[in-house]
Amino acid sequence: MEKTYSEKYAEQDRICTENKAIVEFFLRNFREQHPELELGTRFYTDVTVLSGPNAQEGYRYLTEKRPDLYERYKKDDLYVYNIKWAGATFVIERKKIFFDDGKCYVNPLDMPVSATMICEGREYAVPVEIASAVVKLYSAQEYRGAIYSAHRAQMGSMVR
């Protein structure tokens, strides 16, 4: 029996909650370990992951200081996520599997191979477990949003 929208949403919400806690804990510890950075309270509460570098700092850093990484990102060789309002951009390399015909497959459940966080114009190594939580949080947030939209559309069609 297929799950209801509510069950699907609850499942994705649980995944979001678990991974948000991991990412938020990492960011809070990072802030405590780096008091020299002017992070303020940007790392607290709203841990929403967006695809791509953040519009200011992460994009500028990748295009000006690390064009090699930016080119790999444009070719889908690297994945780039940013934490909304936090000023933190994660550059994540995930394992790829190539088929005989040359096509590439990336298993979204695979652990990242390596990860870096760009924050205030510097790069910091990130444990792959944290990078994995960032990827899972992004996927779950996107899927949860799609479930919510589909449910609203279904409810809207029932009202008419």
N, C-alpha and C positions, 0 to 999 in steps of 0.2 A: 504494500500500500504506500502510495506516495505521501510524502510529508506535506503538511499544510504550510502556508506562508508563515504562519506564526511559529511553527516548529523550526522551519528553515532559518527564520530571522533569529530566533533564540539561540540556535546552534552557532551562527556566525557571530552573534553578540558575545557569546561565551569565549569564542576564539579571540575576538577583539579585546575583551577584558583581560584575558590571560597574557596576551602579547603586549598590550598597552602597559600592563604592570611591569613587565620585564624591561621595556624600552624606557619607561619613566624612571624606574629605579636606576638604570644605567646613567641616564641624563642627570639625575640628581647627584649621584656619586661623582660624575664627571665634573659637575659644577663645584662640588666641595673640594675636589682634587686640584682644581685650576682656579683659585680665587683671583689670579691675575687677569682673567678674562672678564670682560664687562657684560656678563650674561644676564644680570638682573634676575627677574623672575620668569624669563621667557621659556624656561624648560618645564614649567609646572602646569599641571592640570590638563590642558588640551593637547594631547599627543595624537595628532592626526597626521597620517603619512600621505604625502602627495608624490606623484611620479615626476621625475625630472629634478634638475637642480633648482634651488630656490631662486626667485627672480633676480635677486641682487647679488648677494655674496657668493653663493655657490656657483652661479653661472659665470660671474666675473672671474672667480678663481680658476674654474676649469678652462675657460677660453683664453685667459691671459697667462696664467702660471703653469697650467697643465694641459696644453692643447692636445697632447698625446692621449690623455684620458678622455677629453671631450670628443676626439675623433672616434675612439673606441665606443663611446656612448652613442654617438650618431649611427654607428654600424651595428648596434645592438650587441656588442661584445661585452659591455659593462651595463649594469643597471644602476640607475641613480634615483634616489628617493630623498625627499627632504621632510623634515618635521615642521609642519605649519607653525609659523610665528616663532620658532625656536632658533632660527639661524644656523641650523645644523643640516648638512647635506651628507648623505651616506653614499659612497661609491662602492658597489658590491659586484664582485666577480663570482658567477655561479657556474657550476660544472655543466658542460655541454656534452651531448652525445651526438656523434655524426653517423648518419646512415651511409650505406654503400653508394647511394645516388648523390651524396654530397649535402643532403638536407640536414638541417640541425634541429635537435630537439632538446629543450631545456626542461628538466623535471622540476616543477615548482616546489616539490618537497625536499629536493636535494639541499644539503647544507651548502652555504656559500664557501667558495675556496679561499677568498680573502675579502677584507673589507677595510675601508678607511672612512673616517668622518672628517669633513671639512667644516671648521668652525673658526670664525674671526680670522680668516686668512691663513690658517695653519692646518696641517694634516695630522690626524691622530689615528693610530691603529685601533681597530675595533675587533673584539672577539667575534668569531663566526657565529656563536650562539645569539649574540645581540643582533647581528646582521640578519640572521634567520628570523628572529622575532619581528624585525622591521618589515621584511618581505611578507611574512604571514599576516601581520597587522594590516599592511596595505591591501593584500588580496581579500581579507575578510571584510575590511571596511567597504571596498568596492562591491563585493558580492552582497553584503548586507544592504547597501544602498539600492542595488538592482532589485532585490527581493521586496524592499519597501515600495519602490516605484511600481513594480508589477502588481503588488497587492492593492495599492491605491488605484491603479488603472482598472483592476477587476471590480473594486468597490464602486468606482465611478460609473462603470458600464451597467452595474446592477441598479443604480439609482435612476437611470434614464428610462 
